Amino acid sequence: MSARRNHNQWQAWLAAMLLMAIALPGLPNAAAEETEAAGKAYEETPVAESDREHWSFRPLTRPSLPQPDGAHLARNAIDLFVIAKLNKSGLVLQPPAAPETLLRRLSFDLTGLPPTTEQLARCSSETASEAGNEAANEAANKAANERSLQAELDRLFASPAYGERWAQHWLDLARFAETDGFEHDKIRKNAWQYRDWVVRAWNEGMPYDAFVRAQLAGDQAGVPVATWFCTSGPDMPDINSQDERRHELLNEMTGAVSSVLLGLQLACAQCHDHKYDPLSQGDFYRLRAMFQPALHVVHNRSIGPLAEQADTEVSHLLIRGDWRRPGPEVAPAVPRVVNPEGVEASTRAELSNWLTRPGHPLTARVMVNRLWQHHFGRGLVGTPSDFGAMGDWPTHPELLDYLASELVARNWSLRQLQRLVVDSATYRQRSRLPADATADTRRQWELALERDPADRLLSRGPRKRLEGEAVRDAMLFVGDSLNREMGGPGVRPPLPPELKGTLLRGQWDVSPASDHYRRSVYVFARRNLRYPIFEVLDRPDANASCPQRAQSTTAPQALLLLNSPVALDAARRLAGAVVARSDDREEQVRHVFRRCLARWPEPEETSAALGFLAEHERVLRDAGRQSGTLAIPRPLAKSLDPYHGAALVEFCLAMLNSNEFLYLD
């Protein structure tokens, strides 16, 4: 009886599933009646004034500057807010990092590249001194270092590498890739033009309000490629139903726009009202309606930039988010909770103007938090794309509002705001305790670790691991092999054979050899396959907007950085660069340290490195390996002993794998 009953239950379940599958596509009878009834029954919950009491929905106002104990340590207004917070925990700002350490931090943060030896020489802490006048020497050295550092800041902001560095951060948000994704992952032949537009926008100092307006409605202002921000997400051009495809694209686009520009997870409201935030289905579909007239799809063709058409279609709220179940009509509008004045906005241009009006509670707050995050490793709000009820509260709310107000007051200049941030005593703090620290300094450091273990109060300098792109670029840079050519279609360096074997023909045609050394921002961005060093170091797959990269520690990271052809080639070129500079072994060691770590080695480090070279040279000689099979420097100087050259390559490879190379102090 039990077996027969189970068999009958299975048959009944299968029949029900078949009936459901047959009924859904055409919405006959009962399903259509349910849709009609649900549409009539939809009642939108009003936004209450209490909903707008959440910190991120309150009007943006400029806070007054605090006057805390220790205010004399402040370099600008940022420090006053930070010192005031530290006072409450009995903490103080740490002294500034050494000039070379600070220059390395600034260079990577602003350009994604290490400083040159020439830059380091200009900012060196080793300056001339006058015997018997220590106080005057210290003051003179401090003034000289400050002048040098300000001059280097000017150069870093003016460098084309600045736009390449900060474009990559924005491309993570924009879910940029040069392919569609999903099963066939077709190539978008012109997608690189959006990447190049973002690089130019950062390098030209485009104000953030203009940056936003161009990406939402650039087709109406002569820059249609900028609107690829909206359509940069994944797509399925070969899906059978183009109506379903367009529906998915519109939903993805609406969610990305709201999370990136507003810091709101409005995508959670496409099937039902948001469970925690005052965001309704109506809010979602009204915002979505602004993009409908401009999104057009053609079967088997990748999506392109938005293009407005004269005929505007009627928009509907979709019951339970089902594209086959249209509910009540909706008119384009912005989310109600951040629009207490009832500003009318029904087009993308009007949306962009509403977003960038001076008093908007979210736009400036969200963007300055993103800037802060990339300089300190964590935003003042720890959930950079969720400023709603389930997101983090700001650690320094007054500082966040001050920075947001300052961005608007400075005509939305991101560069000016960044200059303010990196010029602060807060940013300049050292991130490690020096070996020669005094007892009092050590107590202050240990107190900071005890009371602020995660550095949320900003009681010490930021310490971050470099992203995969910065690691690769730095490897090429220190070996004088980085190709600085800018722009153009994504380049395709060689892939490991076992990886290329997973692709179809034409999906990764290797570029000319000179392209193999282009900056990482120009490496072909395929959704279904990330370049190996990027993948192991946590680059997002571009299938969704990424506000903050994960940071894992795994065995494949060490294995790839130690054994990959990319790392070995970089070590050989670094060895070649230092050999070309000096044939003295101690000088070679010193220059490897200077290039890789932005500092000279300590005497014990030099001794250890020379011992390493001597031992490995002996091992290679004893093994009787032929010079033709050795990994030797590129290029190899005729006068160089190949066995010493091979040992030097191994030393360079070890330095490229050191924590001090991979992390930013």
N, C-alpha and C positions, 0 to 999 in steps of 0.2 A: 504493500500500500504506500509506503514512504517513497519508494522509487517512482511509482506511477504519479503520486502527487507532485513530486519535484519536476517530473517531465511535463505535467500539465501546466505548472506554474511557469516553466521556461517557455512553453509555447504561447501562453497568454502574454508574457512580457515581450516576446519577440513580435507578436501580432500588434501589440500596442505601439512598439517602436516603429514598425513599418507604417502604421496608420499615421503616426506623427510625421514621419519623413515625407509621406505623400501629401499631407495636409499643409505643411508649412510653405512650400514654394508658391502656391497659388492663393493662399489665404481664403479658402472657400468657407462659406457658411459660418460655423461656430467661431473659427479663428478670426474671421473678418469682423464678426459681431463683437468679439472680445476686444479687438483693437479699437473699434468705434466707441465702445463703452469706456474703455480705459482713457481714450483721448478726451472724452467729455468729462471724465471724473478727475482729471489731473488738476489739482489745486496747488498753486505755488505758495510756499510758506513765506510770509512777509519778512523782510529784514528788520529786526528790532534795533533800537538805539543801543541796547546792551551788547548786540553782536559787534558793534563798532568800537567797543571798549578794549578789545584785544590790542596789544601794544602795536602790532604792525598796521592796524587799520586806523590808528589815531592820526590826526593831521600832523604833517611834518613841521616842527617848529625848531628854531635854533636855540639850543640850551645856553645858559650863561656859563662862563668858564669858572671852574672851581679854583680855589687858592689853597692847596693842601700844604702840609708840612713837607719840606723837601722840594718845593716848587723851584728852587734855584737850580735844580738838576735838569729842568725841562729845557728842551731846545725849541719846542713849539707847543701849540695848544693841545695836540694829541697827548703829550706827556702829562699835562695837568690832569686829564681825566684818568690816565693809567695810575699815576702816583696817588691820586685820591683813593682809588680802589685798593691799591697796595697798602695804604695807611691803615685801612680797616682790618687788615690781617697782620699788621706789624711787620710788613715787608718793605723793601726798598728796591729801586732800579739797580741792576748790575752795572758795573763800569763798562765802557765801550769795548768792543772787540779790537784786536790789533788791526792796524791799517790794512795789511795784506789780507787778513781774514775778512774784513769788511768789504774790501774791494772784490774779493772772490764772490761773496754773497751778493753784492750788487750786480756784478757782471752776469752771473747765472740768472738772477731774478729778472733782470731787465732785458737781457739778450739771449739767454739760454746757452751762453758760451763762457769758457773760463777767461780770465784776463790774460793778456799777452805779457811777456817778460818785460816789455817796454812800459806797459801800464804799471806793472808792479814796481819797477824802478822809480817811476814818478811818484808813487804813493808809499815808498818804503819808509819804515819807521827808523831806519838807520840813517840819521842825519848828522851833520857836523855839530860839534859841541865845543863850548869854550871852557877851558879848564878852570875849576874853582868857582863856577857860577851855575850850580845845578838848577836852581829855580828859574833863572833866566833862560837856560838851555831848554828846560821842559816847556816853558811858555812859547819859546820861539819854534820848537819842534812841533808843538801842538798846532800853532797857527799855520805853519808851513804844510803840515799834513792836511789840515782843513781846506786850505786853498787848492791843494792838489786833488783832494777828493771831490770838491765841487766842480773842478774842471773835468774830472773823469765822468762825473754824472752828466755833464753837458754832452760829452762824447757818446756815452751809452745811450742817452735818449735820442741823439741824432743819428745813431747807427741804423742802417737798414735791418740789422739783426733784431732790433727792438720789435719791429712789426711782425717779423717771422716768429718770434718767441710768443708774443701775446695773441697773435692770430691762432696759434695752436690751442690756447686755453679756450678761445671763443668757439673754435671748430668742434671741440668736445661738447660744448653746450648745443651747438647747431646740428649735432649728429651727422657731421659731414663725412661723406665717403664718395668714391668715384664709381661705385656700383650700386645696383638696386638691392642686393641681398636676397634672402630666401633661396629657393632651390637653384635657380639658374644664375643668380648674381650677375646680371648683365651689366656691361660697362656703360656708364654715363659719360659720353665722349667730351662733353663741355663742362662737366662739374668743376673742374680745376679753376675755371674762371671765377667762381664764387670765392674759392680759397685765396686767389690772388687779389680779389677786391678787398677782402678782409685785411690782408697784409698791408695793402696800400692805405686803407682807412686808418690803421694804427700808426703807420709811418707818417702820414700826412697830418696827424693830430686831429682827425675828424671829431668834433664834439659828439658826446654820447647821444644827445637828443637827435642829431642829424643821422647818426649811425642807426638808431632805432627806426626812424622814419623811412630811411632808404630800404631797410630790410622788410618792412611791412608794405610799403607802397612805392617802391623805387621805379616800378614800371610806369608810373604816372609822372615821374620826374626825370626820365631819361637814363635810369640805371636799372634796367630790368634784372640784370644778373644778381643784384643785391637781394632780390626777393627769393633767391634760391634758399635763403635761410628757412623760409616757410616749408619748402618742399624737399629739404635735404634728407628727410627720413627715409626708411626702407619702403620699398614698393614691390608690387607683384604685377608687372605689366602683362603677363601671360595668363592671368586668372580668367576663368570663363565669363563671369559677370563683371562687366565694367562698372555697373552701378554699385556693386559691393566694393569693388576696388576704390572707387571715388569716395565712398562712405568711410572706408578705413583711412584713407589719406587725409580726409578732412578732420576726422577725429584725432589722428596722430598730430596733425599740424596745430589744431586748437590746443591740445594738451601741451605741446612744446612751447608755443607762444606764451601761454599762461604761466608755465613753470619757469621759463628762462627770463621773461621780462617782468613778471609780476611776483614770482616766487610763490605761486599758488598751485596746488594740485587739483586744478579744475577738471582734469581728465577723469577723476574719480566720480564725477557727476554725469557721465554720459549715459549710464544705465539707471541711475537713481540719484536722489539728492545726496549731497556729500554727508557722510555720517557724523562729521565733527565740525566742519567749517560751514558758515552760512552761505553756501554755494549750492544752487539748485540745478536740476536738469535744465530748467529754463535758461539759467545763466550760461550753461555750457552751449546750448544750441543757439542762443542769441549771438554769442561771440562767434560761433562756427559759421553763422549765416553771413558774416562779413566776408568770409573767404570763398563762399560757394560760387559767386559769379565769375571768379578769376581762375578756378581750378578746372582744367579740362584734361581728359585722358583719352588716349588712343591705344587700342589694343596692340600689344607687343611693342609698344614704344615707351621708353623711360619718361618719367615725368620731368617737366622743365620748369622754368620760372613762372610765377603767376602772370596772368594776362587778363585784365578786366574786359568783359563783353557788355554791350549795351543792354541786352535783354537780361534782366534780373529775374531769376526763378523764385518761386515761393518756397520758403523754408519751413520745416516742420520739426517739432520735438518728436523724437523717435521712441516709441514705447519700449521700455526695457533695453534701449539702445539697439534695437533690431532694425536694420535698414529696410526691412520689408513691412514694417508696421508704423506708418506715419501717424502721428498724433496731431495735436492742435498746431495751427500756424504760429510761427514766431517771427518777430521783426528784429533786425540786427540791433544789438545794444551791448554795452559793457557790463561786467558783473556789478550787481547792485550794491554790495557791501562796501566797495571802494568808490562808490559814486553817490555820496549823500546829497550832492548838489543837483543830481538829476541831469547831468550834462548829456546832451543827445549826441550820439556818435553811431552812424549807421554804415560808414564806409571804412576801408582800411586806412585811408588818409586821415579821417577823423579819429579813428582809433589811435593812430600814432601821435596825433596832436594831443589827445586826451592823456595818453601815457606820459608825455613829456611836458605837461604843464607844470609850472614850478611847485605847486602845492600838492602834487600827487603823493599819497602816503607810501607807495611801494617802490616805484621805479628807481629812484635814486638810492633808497635804502638797500635794495637788492644788489645793485651794481657795485656800490662801494664795499659791500660785504664780500663780493667776489674778489675785488682787488685785494682787500685785506687778507683773504684766504690764501691767495697765491704768494703773498709776501711772508706770511707767518705760518703757513701750513694748515691753518684752521681759521674759519671766519669768526667774527664777533658773534654771529649766529651760526651754530654748528650744522644747521640743515640749510644750505645755501639756496635750494630750490623749493623749500617749504617754510614759508613764513606764517603758516596757519596754526591751528590749535595743537596739532600733533608735532609741530616743529619745535626746535629748541628756542628758549628765550635768549636774548642777547646777554652776553657776559658783561658788556659795557653799554647799556642802552643810550646813555647821554652821548657817549663818544660816537656811536653809530649815527645818531641824529645830527651831531655836529658835522660829521664827514658828509652825510647826505646833503645837508644844507650848504656846506662848502662847495660840493660838486656843482650844485645849481648856481650858486653865487659866482663861481668861476666859469660861467658859461658852458657848463657840462664838460669841461676839459679833464679828461681822464689823466692825461700826462701831468697836469699841474697837481692833481690830487695825489698821484703816485709820488711826485717829488716831495710833497708834504709828508707822506708816510715814511719814505726811506730816509728823509732828513731828520726824523724824530730820534730822540734818545732811546725810546722804546725799541725801535727797529735796530738801533746800533748796539744794543747790549750784547755782551759776550754770551755764548751758549755753552761754554765749558769752563770749568774751574782750572786756572793755570797751576802748573806744578809748584811754582814758587809763591803761592797765595799765603798771605798772612793769616794768623789765627782768627782775627776778626772777620776777614773776608771769607774764610772757610765756614765760620759760624753762620754768616748771612746766607751763604750758598746752601748749607744744609737746612737752614730754616725754610728757605724757598722750596726746596725739594719736599720738605715735610708738609708745609701748609698749601703748596700749590703744585702737587705732583704732576698734573697734566699740563701745567703752564697755561691754565685758563686765565689767570690773573695777569699774565704777561710779566712774570717776575724774572725772566731771563730771555736771552735771545732765541730766535727760532732755529731749529735743527731739522733738516728735511732730507729725505733721499731724493736724488735726481730722478726724473722720469726717463723712460727708455729713450725718448728722442734726444734728451739732453746728454745722456750717457754716450749714445752713439756719436752725436755731434762733437762732444768733448774729446772722444777717442780720436776722431779724425783731426780735430783742431790742434791738439798737442803734438801731432806728428806732421804738421804743416801740409796736410793733404785734403783739407776741406775745400770743396768746390763752392764758391760763393755766388755762383750764377743764380739769379732769382726768376721765379715764375715759370709758367708753362705747364703742359700736361704732366701728370705724375710719372716719376721715373721708377724703373724696376731693376734694382740690383739683383744679383743671382740669389736663388733660393736653394736650400739643401735639396738634393735629388729626391729624397723620400717625401719631401713636402710638395715639390713641384709635381710629383707623380699623382697627387690627389686632384689636380686641376685639369680642366679640359684644354684643348689646344687654343692658344690665343689669349688665355686668361692671365698669363704673366710672361709676356715676351720680354726677355732681358734687354735692357737699354744699353747704349754704347758705354764703353768702359769709363769714360769721364763722368758720366751721370751717376756712377756707383758711389761717388763721394759728394753728392749734393746734400744739402741740409735735410734733415729728417722730415720737415714739414712738407717737402716736395716728393717724398716717397709715396708711390701709388697706394691709395687708401682703399683696400678691398674689404667689404664687410665680412665675407665668409673666410677670410684668411688675412691675418695680421702678420706683418714682417716679424720674424722670430724674436729679435731682441725687444721689440715693442710688446709683443704678446706676453713674454715671461715677466716683463716689468710693468704689467698691469694697464696697458693701453686699453681703453674701452672699445667695444666692437662697432660702435656707431649705429646700433639698432635702436637706441634710445638716447635722449639727452643725458649727458653725464656731467653733473655739477661738481663732483669731487671724485677723483680716482681712488680706487682701492689701493692699498699698499701691503702686499703680501711678502712673506719671506719663505722661499721654497728652494728645494734642491736644484731644480732645473735652472734657476737664475745663476747660481754659481757654476754649474756645469757649462752653460752656454757662454758666460763671460770668460771662462777659462779655456774652453776648447773650440769655440766657433771660429771659422775662417775669418770673420769680421774682426774679432778680437786679436787674433794672431797677426793679421795684416796690419792692424793699427799699432801693435807692439813693434813690428818690424820697421814701420815708418817712423815711429817715435825714436827708436834706436838710431835709425839713419840720420834723423834730424840732429840728435845730440852729438853723434860722431862727426858730422859735418862742422860742428861748432868747436870741438876740441878733441884732440887725440889723447889727452890726459884722463886716466880712468877716474880719478877723484872728481875732476871737473865734470865728467860725463854723469856721474852719480848726482852731483849737485844740480845739474841742469834737468835731469829727469824729475827730481823732487820739485824744482821750481816750476816746471811746466805742468806737472800733474797736480800738485798740491798747493801751488801759489806760495811756497815758502822754501827757505833753504833747510837742508837737513841738520839735525843736531849732530855733534861729533860722534856720539855712539851709533847713530843711524848710518852715518857715512862709513864707519868701521864695519858695521854689520853688512852693509851693501857690498863693500869691497871684498869681504870674506865670502859672501854669496857668489860673487863673480869669479873669484879665484877657484872656489870649490867646483862650480859647474863647468868652468873651462877645463879643469883637470879631468872631471868625469867624462866629458865629451871626447877629450883626447884619448883617454884610456879605452873608451868604447871603440875607437878606431873608425869612427864614422867619416865618410868622405865629405869633403866640404860641399859638394853638390847636393847632399841630402840634408844639410843643416838649414834651420830657419834663421837666416842671416839678415842683417839690416838692409833696408831699401832706402836709397841706393847704397851699395857696398863700396866704401873707399878702397882703392887699390892697395893702400898701405896697411889696411886693417887685417889683423889675424882673424880668419873666419871663425875659429873656435871662441875667441873672445867676443866676436860679434854675435855669435849664437847665444853665448851666456848673457850678453847684454840684452838681447831680445827677451830672454826668459825673465830677467829682472824687470824690464819694462812691462811685460805681461802681468807680473805680480803687482806692480804699482797700479796698473789699470784695474786690477781686481781688489785693491785695498778699500776699506771702508772710507778712508779719508778722501779718496777720489770719488766714491759713489755718493757720499753724503755732503751736505752743505752746512757748515757751522755758522 
